[in-house]
Amino acid sequence: MTTRFDFFSAFIGVIFGITSFSFFLQWRRKQQSVLPHEHLHWNPLIERRGLGDLLTRLNHIAITVSDVGKSLSFYVDILGLQQIRRPSFDRHGAWLTMGNVELHLIKGIPTLPSVDNLQVSHLALETPNINQVLTKLHELNIDVRQNLSVTSAHKMIEKHKPLITQYFFNDPDGYYIELCNCDVLTEFSLYSNLMLNSFNYHEGIHNKKIFFVIQAVSHWKRLIRRYSSDEFDQILKLIPRANQIDENKFENLIKRRSIYGDITQGFTDEDIREALLQSNNFVPLTIKLLARQRGERIFFRPPSFIEHGELVDPEPFTMNLQEYN
């Protein structure tokens, strides 16, 4: 009798333990799905400066729109955001949630970019199904531009990461919306176990014979604002002209021309070759020479993009330094 009782008690104990553990796992999963992820894009090992220790998260982004109803319909019916309650204000508007950040629409004058390219302020929304997103946008008759100026960050995380894909389109006022598989970029930005040898850009100086060139340039950089153009020419005379181009540095500078707003944009191969020869292949001085040649202007060549299945090359333009600053 005692043996049967002990066996029955042990059996009940095992059943109770399994049931309790099962309930615990379900509760744990529910807690993890409900609780917010504090400091999602944050490395707790890095010091927070300024107000960092007093701030917790981005609460909302606000944009001014010309027609609240039209914009509300776009962000709900096209992007799938949810409208939420908004308290009474002395202005018309609407509030929506993107899940982790709110979007506030305010009746007013929209502040839109003045250029017709993709180097603009924008809202970016993340998706794990970038191909399905494009299909859905086409079904909704949304004109889409695909950015061709993309990073190779996916290669530096692991071999089989997907290519970063970015689609841009406009809301009713002309604000730019980006849809992308941006989780790849987040992983690249937050984790250091990357294949750093994937970076092939290098401007190092391997020739010790031009050490005096560095000294001359350092002296020039400290006093540049006090030098006239003629005095700058005198400094350049201290630096011997190179007999031949450093092809690696030349190729790196040519690659930089694809970067929007880089000093090398707008210069020909011959311009860059001449600046390298004049600076004895010392890249920082090469850049200063190009900047001097350009003067008070900045040259912009926007990256190409795909629209309606065709390649579009936006027109390059220049801006005055004072206007840019």
C-alpha positions, 0 to 999 in steps of 0.5 A, spaced: 500 500 500 505 504 501 509 503 495 503 504 491 502 511 494 509 513 494 509 511 486 502 515 485 505 521 489 511 521 485 507 521 479 503 527 481 509 531 482 512 530 476 505 532 472 505 538 476 512 540 475 511 539 467 505 543 468 508 549 472 514 549 467 509 549 461 505 555 464 512 558 466 514 558 458 508 561 456 508 566 461 515 568 459 514 568 451 508 573 453 512 577 457 518 578 452 512 579 446 509 585 450 515 588 454 518 594 450 525 593 448 529 599 451 534 602 448 533 598 441 539 601 438 544 603 443 550 600 446 550 600 454 558 600 454 559 607 451 558 613 455 552 617 454 553 624 453 549 631 454 542 629 456 543 622 454 542 619 461 535 623 462 532 621 455 529 614 454 526 614 446 524 618 440 517 619 442 514 622 435 516 625 428 512 631 426 511 634 419 507 639 416 502 637 411 497 641 406 491 637 407 491 633 413 485 628 411 489 626 404 495 625 408 492 621 413 489 617 408 495 616 405 499 614 411 493 609 414 491 606 407 498 606 403 503 605 409 498 601 414 500 606 420 494 606 425 491 612 427 491 614 435 487 619 439 489 626 439 488 631 444 485 638 442 490 643 440 489 650 437 491 647 430 488 641 425 492 635 425 492 627 426 496 622 430 499 616 428 503 610 430 508 606 426 509 601 432 515 604 435 515 611 434 509 616 433 508 620 426 504 627 428 501 630 422 500 638 423 496 643 418 501 648 415 506 649 410 510 643 408 517 643 408 520 640 402 526 638 398 528 643 393 532 637 389 529 632 384 534 626 387 534 621 393 539 625 397 534 628 401 531 628 408 526 622 409 522 617 413 525 610 413 520 604 414 523 597 415 521 591 412 523 583 412 519 582 405 522 587 401 520 584 394 513 583 396 513 590 398 515 592 391 509 588 388 504 591 393 506 598 391 505 596 384 498 594 386 497 600 389 499 604 383 505 608 387 510 611 383 517 608 386 524 610 385 529 604 387 536 607 389 542 605 386 547 608 391 547 602 396 552 600 401 556 593 401 555 593 408 551 586 407 558 583 405 561 585 411 556 581 416 556 574 413 556 571 406 549 570 405 546 577 407 541 580 402 543 586 398 541 592 401 535 594 397 531 601 398 525 604 395 523 611 395 516 614 393 512 621 395 506 622 400 501 627 398 505 633 399 512 630 396 515 628 403 520 622 401 518 615 404 523 610 404 522 602 405 528 598 406 531 591 409 534 596 414 535 590 419 542 589 415 544 596 416 542 596 424 546 589 424 552 592 421 552 599 425 551 595 432 556 589 432 563 589 431 565 582 429 565 584 421 570 582 416 573 589 416 578 587 411 572 588 406 574 595 406 579 597 401 580 604 401 587 606 403 590 613 403 596 611 407 603 613 406 608 608 405 614 612 402 618 614 408 622 619 403 616 624 403 616 625 411 618 632 409 612 633 405 608 631 411 612 637 415 611 642 410 603 640 409 602 640 417 605 647 417 601 649 412 595 647 415 596 650 421 597 657 418 593 656 412 588 662 413 593 667 414 596 665 407 595 669 401 594 665 394 601 667 392 604 665 399 600 658 398 604 657 391 611 658 395 609 653 400 607 648 394 614 649 391 617 646 397 614 639 395 617 636 389 613 634 384 612 626 383 615 623 377 609 618 376 602 617 379 601 612 385 595 608 381 592 605 388 591 612 390 589 615 384 584 609 383 581 610 390 580 618 389 576 616 382 572 611 387 570 617 391 567 621 385 561 616 386 560 619 393 555 625 393 558 632 394 565 629 395 570 634 393 572 629 387 566 630 384 566 634 377 573 633 376 576 629 370 581 624 371 586 628 368 585 634 374 586 628 379 592 626 376 595 633 376 593 634 383 597 628 385 603 629 381 603 636 384 602 634 391 607 628 390 602 623 391 600 626 398 592 625 398 590 630 404 594 635 400 591 633 393 584 634 396 586 641 398 589 643 391 582 640 388 578 645 393 583 651 392 581 650 384 574 649 385 574 656 390 567 658 393 563 652 390 561 645 391 559 640 386 554 635 387 552 629 382 546 625 385 547 618 384 542 614 379 536 611 380 531 607 377 524 609 376 518 606 371 524 601 369 528 606 366 535 608 369 535 616 371 541 620 372 539 626 375 542 633 373 549 635 377 549 642 380 553 647 384 552 651 390 556 657 393 559 655 400 555 661 403 549 658 401 551 651 403 553 653 410 
